[in-house]
Structure formats: structure tokens, C-alpha cells
Amino acid sequence: MSLTKDHIVNSIRAQIDLSKTKSGELFESVLEIIKTTLESGEGVLISGFGKFYVKEKGNRRGRNPHTGEDLTLESRRVVSFRCSPVLKDKINE
């Protein structure tokens, strides 16, 4: 089972005794800060957790799976994540 936004909001509510509405607003604010930072091309480092960063991918050859036609996929930016050593150790305990 995946951790959902609702689970996170409920955990915030339980741990710091905020209303569900305020907990949701707090979580949305944090996500918005992360999104705008990544949109600007900067990385987001969360100590003990990891780093989100924007990676440039160049043009590459592809193929339409329905027709088999060759095509070129345009360059794009993607978000990548690098896990911190602290989190890696906790996952592998």
C-alpha cells in the first residue's frame, strides 16, 4: 500500500495537534515550495532524506508502439531523486 496525501495530513494532525484543514494547508504549502523550486531548476535537499533535482534529457530515438514508426523524442526536463545515506541505511536495516 502506498502512503497517500491523506495519510500524511492525518499524521501531521496527530503529531502536532492541528486541525485537518490546517494540516492540509501546511502540507500543500510545503509541496508548493518544493514544486516552485524544482520549476526554477534548483534542487531540493532534505537532510536525512535525500535530494530532488532537475535533470536535462536530450533528444533520443523512439518508436510508436502501434505503428512501429521511428520518431525522435524531444529533449525534456525530469525530476530525479537521490536517497541520502541515512535513509539508505534505515531502509536496509
Kinemage of the C-alpha trace (Angstrom):
@kinemage 1
@onewidth
@group {chain A} dominant
@subgroup {mainchain}
@vectorlist {calphas} color= white
{ca met a 1} P 0.000 0.000 0.000
{ca ser a 2} L 1.276 3.465 -0.856
{ca leu a 3} L 1.404 6.404 1.501
{ca thr a 4} L -1.210 8.917 0.353
{ca lys a 5} L -1.562 12.652 0.879
{ca asp a 6} L -4.469 11.966 3.237
{ca his a 7} L -2.286 9.687 5.392
{ca ile a 8} L 0.379 12.391 5.614
{ca val a 9} L -2.162 15.080 6.533
{ca asn a 10} L -3.616 12.833 9.248
{ca ser a 11} L -0.126 12.134 10.621
{ca ile a 12} L 0.637 15.862 10.772
{ca arg a 13} L -2.690 16.443 12.517
{ca ala a 14} L -1.972 13.749 15.115
{ca gln a 15} L 1.653 14.713 15.774
{ca ile a 16} L 1.326 18.488 16.138
{ca asp a 17} L -2.323 18.750 17.143
{ca leu a 18} L -3.581 20.884 14.255
{ca ser a 19} L -6.986 20.702 12.623
{ca lys a 20} L -7.237 18.585 9.496
{ca thr a 21} L -7.772 21.761 7.433
{ca lys a 22} L -4.654 23.460 8.831
{ca ser a 23} L -2.619 20.255 8.445
{ca gly a 24} L -3.701 20.034 4.811
{ca glu a 25} L -2.790 23.687 4.202
{ca leu a 26} L 0.613 23.163 5.824
{ca phe a 27} L 1.352 20.128 3.664
{ca glu a 28} L 0.143 21.894 0.490
{ca ser a 29} L 2.415 24.850 1.316
{ca val a 30} L 5.443 22.570 1.642
{ca leu a 31} L 4.610 20.853 -1.672
{ca glu a 32} L 4.173 24.230 -3.387
{ca ile a 33} L 7.597 25.392 -2.183
{ca ile a 34} L 9.175 22.175 -3.498
{ca lys a 35} L 7.359 22.481 -6.854
{ca thr a 36} L 8.312 26.119 -7.464
{ca thr a 37} L 11.930 25.420 -6.502
{ca leu a 38} L 12.139 22.497 -8.939
{ca glu a 39} L 10.393 24.514 -11.685
{ca ser a 40} L 13.155 27.111 -11.386
{ca gly a 41} L 15.755 24.365 -11.933
{ca glu a 42} L 17.116 24.306 -8.384
{ca gly a 43} L 17.447 21.180 -6.263
{ca val a 44} L 15.643 20.479 -3.001
{ca leu a 45} L 17.814 18.917 -0.288
{ca ile a 46} L 16.075 17.430 2.751
{ca ser a 47} L 18.730 16.373 5.258
{ca gly a 48} L 18.438 12.743 6.319
{ca phe a 49} L 16.004 12.030 3.464
{ca gly a 50} L 17.523 12.893 0.092
{ca lys a 51} L 17.723 15.370 -2.764
{ca phe a 52} L 15.238 16.096 -5.539
{ca tyr a 53} L 16.859 17.613 -8.606
{ca val a 54} L 16.009 18.512 -12.190
{ca lys a 55} L 17.816 16.555 -14.872
{ca glu a 56} L 18.023 17.515 -18.551
{ca lys a 57} L 17.390 14.696 -21.009
{ca gly a 58} L 18.431 15.187 -24.606
{ca asn a 59} L 16.708 14.120 -27.809
{ca arg a 60} L 16.503 10.378 -28.314
{ca arg a 61} L 15.221 7.897 -30.808
{ca gly a 62} L 11.895 6.268 -30.094
{ca arg a 63} L 9.255 4.189 -31.775
{ca asn a 64} L 5.469 4.401 -31.943
{ca pro a 65} L 4.363 1.062 -30.438
{ca his a 66} L 1.154 0.960 -32.503
{ca thr a 67} L 2.606 1.668 -35.936
{ca gly a 68} L 6.263 0.757 -35.443
{ca glu a 69} L 7.197 4.139 -36.951
{ca asp a 70} L 10.547 5.605 -35.836
{ca leu a 71} L 10.418 9.055 -34.286
{ca thr a 72} L 12.533 11.472 -32.275
{ca leu a 73} L 11.550 12.222 -28.707
{ca glu a 74} L 12.279 15.856 -27.860
{ca ser a 75} L 14.568 16.930 -25.049
{ca arg a 76} L 12.890 17.375 -21.686
{ca arg a 77} L 13.461 18.020 -18.024
{ca val a 78} L 12.653 15.347 -15.451
{ca val a 79} L 12.722 15.268 -11.659
{ca ser a 80} L 15.098 12.739 -10.125
{ca phe a 81} L 15.676 11.735 -6.520
{ca arg a 82} L 18.872 10.676 -4.808
{ca cys a 83} L 18.404 8.979 -1.449
{ca ser a 84} L 20.554 10.113 1.488
{ca pro a 85} L 22.948 7.603 3.083
{ca val a 86} L 20.974 7.909 6.346
{ca leu a 87} L 17.743 6.827 4.648
{ca lys a 88} L 19.539 4.069 2.698
{ca asp a 89} L 20.840 2.639 5.977
{ca lys a 90} L 17.380 2.731 7.576
{ca ile a 91} L 15.792 1.029 4.552
{ca asn a 92} L 18.452 -1.710 4.558
{ca glu a 93} L 18.378 -2.490 8.300
